[in-house]
């Protein structure tokens, strides 16, 4: 081969094997540094996260400090249809280290009213997806804030460990409510059991003796709003979710600082004061089983005479208060109860309280050293009597059984009594013969 030809081939090989790859690498580097490319990758990342979470995800910026590390900043998660904010995170770092996944979250904020979407992300989009739970995951969060219209809460030192086992996924979460002097951590355990034909989820909460404000979840569970803004939960809670429904276990749980005026708001009778509810036993399966026993102690409030009269008529509580007084001041309200199925037992326990040992046994309501109401009969009564005692005078008695419970919520009674001279309204729907 001629020397000139050899030189040409060498030059061509140099251009193809050295110069051209170097140029393409430099071009790729320069392209990835452009704002256009960064913005496009950011949009693709937002789209991928939106598809995976089922909610709209907006990102302020992202970076890849290492091939196995992804850092996101300015994360905002919104509901797709309404655009309501579900939560936001100042910064999140995801890394894969030695077959373990680590997610570090800085200053996350959640909206109590949108917690159902948060639960869907954790449960439906993660725990229920076998391909996403094959490797262990550790999630650490700094200052998790839960915002609610009636009062929020901030949790510090939040750590979640997701551990895959043979036929189940176990998640353990620890946290400490901010502002508490104790360093005892509350614990949450979530277990997704895949051994059954239809998998089910079981989760438990143990506060560790540290009270948690009920108002933080009031927007998510409106029933907690009826306890008042200062109510706190302390103890244990178990919740099981399956294809057949849910059931709850609150054995050993305490609700403290319950505002009775808020609890009785909307009822025909009025009762005020601060109460503590202690549940010794509590298992509820809607439509199947109710087994609740415990005690209620309230102090310093007013009770309507109408409530005392209704309690005497339906619950067998004898009152020594004269009629037509409007309301009565009380210093102590204390009783124990046992609700099992269709039976309800009540026993006054004022004489078990400190400073009221001289009260007669069975005293439920007391003012100073004077008993105001009590129940001497220890026989159980029908649990529906409790509803009758709290119902307004114009309430209608209707047949009710387990067979008709499904349609009970469809029958809406009148909100107030109608005058005798007003005829009932004409039906809007009439049947015509064919």
Secondary structure, DSSP 8 states (H G I E B T S, - for coil): --HHHHHHHHHHHHIIIIIHHHHHHHHHHHHHTSHHHHHHHHHHHHHHHHHHHSSEEE-SEEEEEETTEEEEEEEEEE-TTT--EEEEEEEEEEEEETTEEEEEEEEEEEEGGGHHHHHIIIIIIIIT-GGGSSS-EEEEEESEEEE-TT--EEEEEEEEEEEE-SSEEEEEEEEEETT-S----EEEEEEEE-SSSS-EEEEEEE-TT--EEGGGGTTTSGGGGGG-TT-EEESEEEEEEETTEEEEE-TT-EEEEEEHHHHTTTSSS-B-SEEEEEEEEEEEETTTEEEEEEEEEEEEEEEEHHHHHHHHHHH--EE---SS--EEEEEEEEEEEEEETTEEEEEE-GGGSTT-TTS-TTEEEEETTEEEEE------EETHHHHHHHS-TT-------TTTHHHHTT----SS---TTS-----S------
